[in-house]
Amino acid sequence: MAYDEDLANRIRELLGRERGVEEKRMFGGLAFLIHGNMSVAARGKGGLLVRVPPDDTEKLLARAHVSPMVMAGRETRGWLRVDAEGIRTKRQLQGWVTRSVDYARGLPRK
């Protein structure tokens, strides 16, 4: 399944002035990397994949339309899935993109 091109364009718009942004097809979606670190992605199955500080994972999972990212049957701390219902408005999407970009920007460059 292809990723949501409209969502990818909305993310591009929000990242317009951000430095060090690279787009890469990953995990069936389109990932946005900041200085080589994956930050946020338009998922192939719809919605958003976001990278957050691992210590914030539990708190953010309490939000509506948010679920853990699961790989190989295990939840991955610091990675969340946000359903399309949770990013309908620009304000909702902006909050997740900003949180994810801020975290990725603080990681060592690759």
C-alpha positions as CSV (number, residue, x, y, z in Angstrom):
1,M,0.0,0.0,0.0
2,A,1.3,3.5,-0.9
3,Y,1.7,6.1,1.7
4,D,-0.8,9.0,2.0
5,E,0.6,11.6,-0.5
6,D,-1.6,14.3,1.0
7,L,-0.2,13.7,4.4
8,A,3.3,13.7,3.1
9,N,2.6,17.1,1.5
10,R,1.2,18.4,4.8
11,I,4.4,17.3,6.5
12,R,6.6,18.9,3.8
13,E,4.7,22.2,4.4
14,L,5.4,22.1,8.1
15,L,9.1,21.2,7.5
16,G,9.6,23.8,4.9
17,R,12.2,25.9,6.7
18,E,13.8,23.0,8.7
19,R,17.4,22.4,7.8
20,G,18.9,18.9,7.2
21,V,15.6,17.3,6.1
22,E,15.8,14.2,3.9
23,E,12.9,12.1,2.6
24,K,13.3,8.3,2.3
25,R,10.9,5.5,1.6
26,M,11.0,3.2,4.6
27,F,8.7,0.7,6.2
28,G,6.1,1.0,3.4
29,G,5.8,4.8,4.0
30,L,7.7,8.0,3.5
31,A,10.1,8.9,6.3
32,F,11.4,12.4,7.0
33,L,14.9,12.4,8.5
34,I,16.6,15.2,10.3
35,H,20.4,15.1,9.8
36,G,20.1,11.4,9.2
37,N,17.8,10.5,12.1
38,M,14.3,9.4,11.3
39,S,11.8,11.8,12.8
40,V,8.3,11.3,11.4
41,A,6.8,9.3,8.6
42,A,3.6,9.1,6.6
43,R,2.7,5.4,7.1
44,G,1.9,3.0,4.3
45,K,-1.1,1.8,6.3
46,G,-2.3,5.4,7.0
47,G,-1.6,7.8,9.8
48,L,1.7,8.9,11.2
49,L,4.7,7.3,12.7
50,V,6.5,9.6,15.2
51,R,9.7,9.4,17.1
52,V,9.6,10.8,20.6
53,P,11.8,10.8,23.7
54,P,11.5,7.2,25.1
55,D,10.7,8.5,28.5
56,D,7.6,10.3,27.1
57,T,6.2,7.1,25.5
58,E,3.8,6.1,28.3
59,K,2.4,9.6,28.8
60,L,1.7,10.0,25.1
61,L,0.1,6.6,24.8
62,A,-2.8,8.0,26.9
63,R,-3.8,10.4,24.1
64,A,-6.6,9.5,21.8
65,H,-5.7,7.9,18.5
66,V,-2.2,7.0,19.6
67,S,-0.8,3.4,19.9
68,P,2.6,1.9,20.3
69,M,4.7,1.0,17.3
70,V,5.2,-2.8,17.4
71,M,8.2,-4.5,15.6
72,A,8.8,-8.2,15.7
73,G,6.0,-8.5,18.3
74,R,7.5,-6.0,20.7
75,E,6.5,-2.5,21.5
76,T,9.2,0.0,20.7
77,R,9.7,2.8,23.2
78,G,10.2,6.2,21.7
79,W,8.1,5.3,18.6
80,L,4.3,5.9,18.3
81,R,1.6,5.4,15.7
82,V,-0.9,8.2,15.4
83,D,-4.1,7.3,13.5
84,A,-5.4,9.6,10.8
85,E,-8.2,10.8,13.1
86,G,-5.5,12.2,15.4
87,I,-3.9,14.4,12.8
88,R,-6.9,15.7,10.8
89,T,-6.2,19.4,11.6
90,K,-3.0,21.4,10.9
91,R,-2.7,22.0,14.7
92,Q,-2.8,18.3,15.5
93,L,-0.2,17.4,12.9
94,Q,2.0,20.4,13.8
95,G,2.1,19.2,17.4
96,W,3.4,15.7,16.5
97,V,5.8,16.9,13.8
98,T,7.3,19.6,16.1
99,R,7.7,17.1,19.0
100,S,9.3,14.5,16.7
101,V,11.6,17.0,14.9
102,D,12.8,18.5,18.2
103,Y,13.8,15.1,19.5
104,A,15.5,14.0,16.2
105,R,17.4,17.3,16.0
106,G,18.9,16.7,19.5
107,L,20.3,13.3,18.4
108,P,23.9,12.9,17.1
109,R,24.1,13.6,13.3
110,K,24.6,10.6,11.1
